[in-house]
Amino acid sequence: QVQVVESGGRLVQAGGSLRLSCVASGRTFGTYAMGWFRQAPGQEREFVAAITWSGVVTPYANSAKGRFTISRDNAKNTVYLQMNSLKPEDTAVYYCAATPGVADLLRIRSDYWGQGTQVTVSS
């Protein structure tokens, strides 16, 4: 059993920065790829970024390139999403996910999902 819990979402001004955290519980954390996704009301859930258990970062979503950075600290059982130069269109519920294969995350597939954390970017 693996649990993932996101935190750090809040209201932020456009152009600002925010760091989301995702804490994973479970003894298999070190073997799991982790990813960040987001979903706005009335829209499909979309891929943002992913990282393998060994720390290899996959290509970011086009909307995130140059602005977002995913990182992982296995010693702390934590994955981060650093978001800079935030735009109103970044407003969404951000979800963390954990699954053995990073390729699944790229297909928005995962064994475990967090509850989501709300990020709101004001104009």
KEKE-3310 file (N, C-alpha, C; in steps of 0.2 Angstrom, whole numbers, plus 5000, padded with zeros to 4 digits):
npx = (5004:5003:5003:5001:5003:4999:5005:5006:4999:4991:4984:4992:5001:5001:5016:5023:5030:5030:5031:5027:5024:5026:5023:5027:5021:5026:5035:5040:5043:5056:5057:5048:5042:5038:5025:5018:5002:4989:4972:4960:4943:4931:4939:4951:4962:4979:4996:5010:5024:5037:5047:5059:5062:5076:5079:5079:5073:5059:5054:5046:5029:5023:5018:5024:5038:5053:5048:5044:5050:5054:5059:5067:5068:5073:5077:5069:5057:5050:5044:5045:5038:5043:5037:5039:5037:5022:5006:4990:4983:4989:4981:4974:4969:4982:4989:4998:5007:5011:5019:5026:5032:5038:5034:5021:5016:5018:5007:4997:4993:4993:4996:4994:4987:4987:4977:4976:4980:4975:4980:4980:4981:4982:4977)
npy = (4994:5011:5028:5044:5061:5077:5094:5112:5120:5135:5152:5163:5176:5181:5178:5175:5163:5145:5131:5115:5100:5083:5069:5053:5038:5022:5007:5004:5015:5019:5013:5018:5027:5045:5057:5073:5080:5089:5097:5106:5114:5106:5101:5089:5078:5082:5079:5084:5083:5071:5059:5047:5033:5033:5046:5051:5063:5065:5072:5088:5093:5103:5115:5117:5118:5126:5133:5125:5114:5097:5087:5076:5068:5055:5052:5059:5055:5062:5072:5086:5100:5113:5129:5142:5159:5159:5158:5163:5153:5142:5138:5126:5110:5101:5086:5072:5057:5040:5026:5010:5011:5024:5026:5024:5035:5045:5042:5046:5037:5028:5019:5024:5039:5055:5066:5079:5096:5113:5125:5142:5155:5172:5186)
npz = (5000:4995:4999:4993:4996:4992:4994:4997:4988:4983:4983:4971:4964:4947:4938:4949:4960:4965:4976:4975:4985:4987:4997:4999:5006:5011:5009:4996:4990:4984:4972:4964:4950:4949:4947:4941:4939:4932:4933:4927:4931:4922:4912:4905:4914:4914:4909:4917:4923:4925:4935:4936:4948:4950:4948:4935:4924:4914:4898:4899:4900:4886:4890:4902:4901:4903:4914:4924:4936:4941:4955:4965:4981:4989:5001:5009:5006:4996:4983:4972:4964:4957:4952:4942:4936:4935:4927:4924:4917:4923:4933:4942:4949:4956:4955:4962:4958:4959:4953:4946:4933:4923:4910:4910:4917:4908:4900:4908:4917:4932:4947:4960:4967:4973:4983:4978:4976:4977:4965:4962:4951:4950:4940)
capx = (5000:5007:4999:5004:4999:5002:5004:5009:4995:4988:4983:4998:5000:5004:5023:5026:5033:5027:5034:5022:5027:5022:5026:5025:5022:5026:5042:5042:5044:5062:5056:5042:5042:5033:5023:5014:4997:4984:4966:4955:4936:4928:4945:4954:4968:4985:5002:5015:5031:5038:5054:5060:5064:5083:5080:5079:5067:5056:5052:5040:5024:5025:5016:5028:5045:5056:5046:5043:5056:5052:5065:5065:5073:5071:5079:5064:5051:5047:5045:5044:5037:5045:5034:5041:5033:5016:5002:4983:4981:4991:4976:4971:4971:4988:4989:5004:5005:5016:5018:5032:5035:5038:5030:5014:5014:5017:5001:4992:4991:4996:4993:4992:4986:4986:4971:4976:4981:4973:4984:4976:4985:4978:4980)
capy = (5000:5017:5034:5050:5067:5084:5100:5118:5124:5141:5158:5166:5182:5180:5180:5172:5156:5141:5124:5109:5094:5076:5065:5046:5033:5015:5004:5003:5022:5020:5009:5021:5034:5049:5062:5078:5081:5095:5097:5112:5112:5105:5099:5083:5079:5083:5077:5090:5082:5065:5058:5040:5032:5035:5053:5054:5067:5065:5078:5091:5095:5110:5121:5118:5119:5132:5136:5121:5109:5092:5085:5070:5067:5049:5051:5062:5052:5068:5074:5093:5103:5120:5132:5149:5163:5157:5161:5162:5147:5137:5137:5119:5105:5098:5079:5069:5050:5035:5020:5008:5013:5031:5027:5024:5042:5049:5041:5048:5030:5027:5014:5028:5046:5059:5069:5085:5102:5118:5131:5147:5161:5178:5190)
capz = (5000:4995:4999:4991:4999:4990:4998:4994:4983:4986:4978:4970:4959:4940:4938:4955:4960:4970:4976:4978:4988:4987:5002:4998:5011:5009:5008:4989:4987:4981:4966:4960:4947:4952:4942:4943:4934:4934:4930:4929:4930:4915:4907:4906:4918:4909:4912:4918:4923:4929:4936:4938:4955:4950:4947:4928:4922:4907:4895:4902:4895:4883:4894:4908:4899:4905:4920:4930:4938:4945:4958:4970:4987:4991:5008:5013:5003:4994:4976:4972:4958:4957:4947:4941:4931:4934:4923:4926:4914:4927:4938:4942:4955:4955:4958:4962:4956:4960:4949:4945:4926:4921:4904:4912:4919:4902:4897:4913:4921:4939:4952:4966:4965:4978:4983:4974:4979:4972:4964:4959:4949:4949:4935)
cpx = (5004:5002:5004:5000:5003:5000:5007:5005:4992:4987:4990:4997:5004:5011:5026:5028:5030:5030:5029:5027:5023:5026:5023:5026:5021:5033:5044:5043:5050:5062:5051:5044:5036:5031:5019:5009:4993:4978:4962:4948:4934:4933:4947:4960:4974:4991:5006:5022:5031:5045:5054:5062:5072:5084:5081:5073:5065:5055:5046:5035:5026:5023:5020:5036:5047:5054:5045:5049:5053:5059:5062:5071:5070:5072:5073:5057:5047:5049:5042:5042:5038:5042:5036:5037:5026:5011:4995:4981:4984:4986:4973:4972:4977:4988:4996:5002:5012:5015:5025:5036:5033:5034:5023:5012:5013:5010:4995:4989:4996:4993:4991:4992:4985:4979:4970:4977:4979:4978:4980:4981:4981:4981:4982)
cpy = (5006:5023:5040:5056:5073:5089:5106:5122:5130:5147:5161:5171:5179:5182:5177:5165:5152:5134:5120:5104:5088:5071:5058:5042:5026:5013:5003:5010:5022:5017:5013:5027:5038:5055:5067:5079:5087:5094:5103:5110:5111:5102:5092:5084:5078:5081:5084:5088:5075:5064:5050:5039:5033:5042:5055:5057:5066:5072:5081:5092:5102:5116:5122:5119:5126:5136:5132:5116:5104:5089:5080:5069:5061:5048:5054:5060:5057:5070:5081:5095:5111:5124:5139:5152:5160:5161:5159:5155:5141:5135:5130:5116:5101:5091:5076:5061:5046:5029:5017:5010:5020:5031:5027:5031:5046:5048:5042:5041:5030:5022:5018:5035:5049:5063:5076:5091:5108:5124:5136:5153:5166:5182:5197)
cpz = (5000:4995:4997:4993:4996:4994:4995:4990:4987:4981:4977:4964:4952:4940:4944:4954:4966:4970:4979:4980:4988:4992:5000:5004:5009:5007:5001:4986:4982:4974:4961:4956:4949:4947:4945:4937:4936:4930:4932:4928:4923:4910:4909:4910:4913:4913:4912:4918:4927:4930:4939:4945:4955:4949:4940:4926:4915:4904:4898:4897:4892:4887:4900:4907:4900:4911:4926:4930:4943:4948:4963:4975:4990:4999:5012:5010:4999:4987:4976:4965:4959:4951:4947:4936:4929:4931:4925:4923:4918:4932:4937:4949:4952:4958:4957:4961:4957:4956:4947:4938:4924:4914:4905:4914:4913:4899:4902:4916:4927:4943:4958:4964:4972:4978:4979:4979:4975:4972:4960:4957:4947:4944:4938)
residu = (GLN:VAL:GLN:VAL:VAL:GLU:SER:GLY:GLY:ARG:LEU:VAL:GLN:ALA:GLY:GLY:SER:LEU:ARG:LEU:SER:CYS:VAL:ALA:SER:GLY:ARG:THR:PHE:GLY:THR:TYR:ALA:MET:GLY:TRP:PHE:ARG:GLN:ALA:PRO:GLY:GLN:GLU:ARG:GLU:PHE:VAL:ALA:ALA:ILE:THR:TRP:SER:GLY:VAL:VAL:THR:PRO:TYR:ALA:ASN:SER:ALA:LYS:GLY:ARG:PHE:THR:ILE:SER:ARG:ASP:ASN:ALA:LYS:ASN:THR:VAL:TYR:LEU:GLN:MET:ASN:SER:LEU:LYS:PRO:GLU:ASP:THR:ALA:VAL:TYR:TYR:CYS:ALA:ALA:THR:PRO:GLY:VAL:ALA:ASP:LEU:LEU:ARG:ILE:ARG:SER:ASP:TYR:TRP:GLY:GLN:GLY:THR:GLN:VAL:THR:VAL:SER:SER)
# end
